[in-house]
Amino acid sequence: MVSLRRSRTLKPRELPRVLKSLEVDEGIRVDGADAGLRMFVSKSHSGLFAIELVDKLARNRVSNESNIQYLNSVNDVLLHIRSNFKKEPSYYVY
């Protein structure tokens, strides 16, 4: 029998530690407090973090261009999150 893992809520102070230990088959969903934006963070086989920003209300991507960005470090990811969300978002590991 196969059981699917459920999303786990992260506290903001846990985020740096979880990002450092993120596996290729895991990801983090970042939901904005204002319900406008959602971000998905995953880690590639090469060790880069892949970030996708999605507009939940418009049900489409934020722009017509590819909005997947690749970042090198945990600090870069944290800065990217802070620059896109005005209020503290919610974090979920999947």
Buried (B, 14 or more C-beta within 10 A) or exposed (E): EEEEEEEEEBEEEEBEEBBEEBEEEBBBBBBBEEEBBBBBBBBEEEEBBBBBBBBEEEEEBBEEEEBEBEBEEBEBBBEBBEEBBEEEBBBBBB
